[in-house]
Amino acid sequence: MNAESIPAGLVQRVVIVHGYKSAPDANWFPWLQRELQSAGVDVSFVPLPAPNDAETTAWENAEDGVTRSRQCLT
């Protein structure tokens, strides 16, 4: 995937949610953020609490908070 492969105006915002034992700055997330931003897409991350000790309610609350108020890392 590269910035040219994203149709202009089709995607306006992407929220990246890392998973278990990960973080917003891990793996391929920074690369994806750069690629999307270079295509004009607004990119945000949901920083999940205690990624090494997943707790369903806490993760759901973190995701809900971002989708309602956009309080996430950009």
Secondary structure, 3 states (H helix, E strand, C coil): CCHHHCCCCCCCEEEEECCCCCCCCCCCHHHHHHHHHHCCCEEEEECCCCCCCCCHHHHHHHHHHHHHHCCCEC
